[in-house]
């Protein structure tokens, strides 16, 4: 309970801090030039669903919460960059509010927000006049972006949740599960018995902690991604960097738990005619490609499924504004259809959230099982 | 294009955070949870097994009881049968003995009666003989009271005697 209070306090603090910063930023822009506001207004009138959807799916240096008129409510996030240029070499840490949503350069760095730029959404090195300096390698960006913050939040919540569950197991030893314990217990038993034990076989216990971690991490973040407002809304499991890292973990564990039989199957697959292996090693090449494609497929499947779900839901919302641009009443009318479709898609996404977490875990378990192939032939 | 290009920063933070998450959960969550689950499962398994054993024990006891009752019944039947047999034997023995006794008594009685009869007959015979002798004596005395009669008689006796 105390932890929960602390968490709540932290969130409130972030909100306060963020809002203040943003409001200041907005005031600044408005005071500076009315031309920019006008430009902003004309920009608003012409709704482009493509960039709108992509911007929601991609990572960001701000956590955009809402917009009322010209006041954007968003949380600025810390920027951590390592410059390889000559102007300001080394590590730089500052809040993203310094960029004023891409309007200003700070310390020789600028956040590019213009559509169509190849650096869009990235922090680049600029010279004194604010022109992108293409002569140097662009800085390495280790910023606490929206996705990174979401990642921290989910790691924190998962740790808190499962440690408290573990505590209640200790406290209520030998008794029937209760509360959160009874919510997660069926899932834990499901992963242990139907995924790990069924796919890996004997000595499966070693892999159960990893499988449980990826299952709950993916499932929790899939669900968090479905919540449109803070602390949800970041498209973490629909980000290729995250799925790549997860697939990398599975690949590394698979490779480290492989035995001789696994490699024999790759290099010299039994039951395959010799002319497929010699003089042209066709089968070994195919098998070696399989080793790489397995994690790649894991990476793409999760990324594509979650991203596709977000794109469809956002697409339905965009339709309201597309129709609204034609006729105000068409926009209002279509909003009913749009909301109905979005609700349907979100329900479907709830299912997908579970299925994708399950599939990722199951396939990881299957790869671990394959890496410890027994020579029965 | 940015959509399918993994960002360096996010990969870095993800590697770091996920490693920490994996480590913390493994050490402080999964280990105790899985252990507790296993313990609970074994205890349930054990409880079920002991219940099964108790049931079997119960069944065996019941079967034993049944058997004991059955045996007792058989024993009782056997005892009753034997008692009946003994009774019948005693009765029949008593009957035969009584019969034999009666026969013996009867025999004895008959024998005594026979003896008594013989004795009585002998006595009657003796008395008859005595009485006859007495009568003959009296008759002789009366007959031979006269002299001539004596002579006559002597003559009669002498007639039969032949001198060689």
Interface residues (C-beta under 8 A of the other chain):
Chain A: X54 X57 X58 X59 X80 X120 X121 X140 X141 X142 X143 X144 X145 X147 X148 X151 X152 X155 X158 X159 X162 X163 X165 X166 X169 X170 X173 X174 X185 X188 X189 X192 X205 X208 X209 X210 X212 X213 X217 X239 X240 X241 X242 X244 X245 X246 X248 X249 X303 X307
Chain B: X2 X3 X4 X5 X6 X7 X8 X9 X10 X11 X12 X13 X14 X15 X17 X18 X20 X21 X22 X24 X25 X26 X28 X29 X30 X31 X32 X33 X34 X36 X37 X39 X40 X43
